[in-house]
Amino acid sequence: MPWMSPSSTASMRDVLTSFFWNGDAIRSRSVSDIVLSGTLDVPPPPARVLADWDRETSSRMVLEPGDVEAMPLARTQVRWPDYTRCVRAMSEWTGALGLPDVLADSAIALMACRGARYHHDGAQYGGAAFCNLFLSEDKGLDVHFPGTGHRIPLTRGTALIFDTGQPHGVIRRGSSGFNAADFAPDQDCTQIFLTWELPIEDVHVAQALEVAFDIASLISLHADEEQVCVNGEPATLCPETGRWCRVE
């Protein structure tokens, strides 16, 4: 059963705790409700890169509604001379936010999504924040954070930094949740984006997202794996509504 509705007021928000690996030990931290966003001036991908992305998502990986999958980054880097302008724009933006050189030391990937069911990434990337730069045109989709109320239109140049433990999804603009029917096969609703994994323990990243560390007793919760707990209890997330549910 859910603890709360995503429309609850801030004073009634669930308390999220991330347990993540720090070397060979589990550490606890708060889950930030801060979402940093902006719209950067990045060049449109050339036709041959767009065609390559379309072949990859429609033929090789067969991207289904709600899927988020990795794309071949090296091919895009070779075929898109202005790719470096995108990275530079992102580096300048993060630098202006007080995150100097953080991208240079972070893992980068090229991703594709055809919408995205509500999910969090705290069970896999609890030690990171995500930094995303969207490269596709506006296709009527928003990234929605149901627990915080943030709803950000996705267009070319949309930049985001957010906590991996914070639930999020990519849904149709104007809708209240994820519905696979909103992503029919005859509709162009695939978004391509670059993503970086920023180390959450980096002092600048932690300060920007106001993350507090070592906030929970690992012994009392028997925490031995990466996870996000809600109000001190293990929880699952509804992929259609973004509501947290107790693990029965």
N, C-alpha and C positions, 0 to 999 in steps of 0.2 A: 504494500500500500504506500502511496506517496506521502512524503512529509509536508509538501507545500505545493502550491501552484506557482509557475513561473511569474505570474502577475502579482505575487505577494509584495508587500512593501519592503523597503530596504531593512527596516527594523526587524522583520520577521524572516530574514534570509537564513538559510541553513549555514552552519559552520562547517567548512570543508577543511580537511587536513590531508596533506599529501605525505605518504611514506615513500622514500626513494633511496636508492643505493648510493652510498658515499664510500667509494672504495669497496671493501668487503663487509661493510656494516650498513644497516638501515638507519636513516635519519628522518626526522619529521619536520614539517614546515607548514605554514599557512598557505592557502590557495588564494592568489590575488584576484580581486574583482575589478582590477584596472585593465582597461583595453586601450592601448595607444593606437591611434589611427591617423592617417593622412592620405592625401591624393598627390602622387608624384608625377612629374612630367617625364614620362618614359616613351620611347618611340614605338610605333606599331610594328609588330613582327612582319617580315616580308612574306609574300604569297607562298614561296616554296616552304617556309617554315610552318605556316598555317596548314598547308597541304600535308606536310609530314606529321604534324600533330593530329590532324583529322584521320589519317591512315592508321596511326598508332592507336587512337582511342576507339575507332570503329571496327578495325579489322584484326589488329594484333592482340589487343587486350580486351576488346568488347566491353566497354565501360557501361555498366548497368546503372539505373537510377539509385542514387545514394552511395555509389562507390567512390573511393578516394584511392588512387593508385599512383605509383612512381612512374615517371617517364624517362627516356634516355636523355640525359643532360648533355653528354659530350657531343651528340649530333647537333643539338640546337646551338651549342657554343661555336661549332665549326661553321654552321650555315647562316648564322645571324651576326654580321659584323658589329651591329649596335648592341649586342648582348652586354658588352662591358659598360655601356651607358646606363643600363638598368641597375647593374650592381653598384656603379658609382653613385647613382641617385639614392639608392637605398643606404649606402654607406654615409652619404652626407646627411640624410634624414636621421639615421640612428645617432650620428655624431652630434647633431643639434639637440637630440633628446638627452645628451649626457652619457652616451654609450660609445666612447671612443674605441675604434679598432675592434669592436666586438665581433663584427662579421668576418673579419680576416681569420679569426681563430675558431670559427664555428663551421660545422658540417652543413653543406648545402645540397638540396635536391630539387629536381623539377617534378611537379606533381600535376595531376589532372583530377577533376571531380565532376561528376554529373549530379549536382546537388550533393548533399551529405547528410546522412541520418545524424541525429543528435548523438554525440559521443564525447568522451574526454580521452586524453592520451596519457593520463597519469599512471596507468599501469605499465606503460612502456617507456615513457619519456618524463618520468617524474622529476628528474634532475635538470629539466630544461624549460625554457620558454620558447614559444614559436614566434618567428619573425617571417611574415609572408608578404610577397609582392605579387599582385595579380596582373597578368599580362594580356588577358582577353578583354574584349569590348563588353559594355554593359548588355547583359542578356536577361535583365529583369529578375536578378537573384540578389539576395541579401545573405550575409553571414549573421547569424542570430545567436546571442548568448542569453539563453532563457533565464539563467539565475541572476543576471545583473541587469537585464533589460537593454543591453547594447544591441543595436540592429544597424548594420552598416552596408550600404549598397556596394555591390561589387562591380567595378569597372576597371578599365586599363589604368594602372597606376595606383590602385588602392593598396595601401601599406598598413600592416597590422603587426602589433606585438601583444601577445597575451599568454597567460599561464596555461600550460598544457593540462592542468587539472580542472580547468574551468569548462563546463559543458558548452558545446557549440555545435551548430549545424549550418548547412547552406540550404535555404528554402526559397520558394517562389515569393517575390515581392507582393505584399498584401495578404499573404497566407498567415495562419497562426501556428503552423507546425509543418513537419515534413510529410509529404504525400507523394508516393512514387508516381501517381497518375499525373502530377505536375511536370513530369519529365518524359513526355511521350517520345517514341523513337523518331518521329518526324520533326521534332523541335531541336533547334541548335541551342543547347543549354549547358555545354561543357565549358568549364573554366580551367585555364592553365595558370599555374602560379609557381614561383620560386619560394622555397622555404628554407630557413636557417634554424638550427637548434642552438639557442643561446644558453650557456651554462647558468642555471638559476643561482648558483653559489658565487658567480662573479659579482663583486661588490656593486658595480654600476647597475647590473640587471636587477639585483635584489632591491636596490634603492629605488629604481624607477618603478618597480611593481609593488614596492612596500611589502616585501615578503619577510616574515619572521620565522626563525629557525628554532628547532628543538623545543617545540611547544606541547608535545604529548608524550606520555609514558609508553614506551615501546613494550615494556614487560606486561602491562595490564591488557594491552590489545593483542599480545602475541604477534606483533608485526614481523613477518619474516619474508615479505615480498612487497614489490612496489604496488601501491593501491591508493585510492582516495576514499577516505572515510567521511561520513556525513553525520554531524552531531555525535561523533565518537563511535559510530557503528559502520560496518561494511555496508555497501549499497550498490545497487545497479541503476542504470539510467534507461528510461524509456526512449527508444530511438525515434518515435514519432512525435512525442510531446516535449521531450527534454526534462521530464520530471524525474526526480530521484525516488527510488523505491527501496524499502528495506529488503535485505536478503533474508528470506524465510528459512 
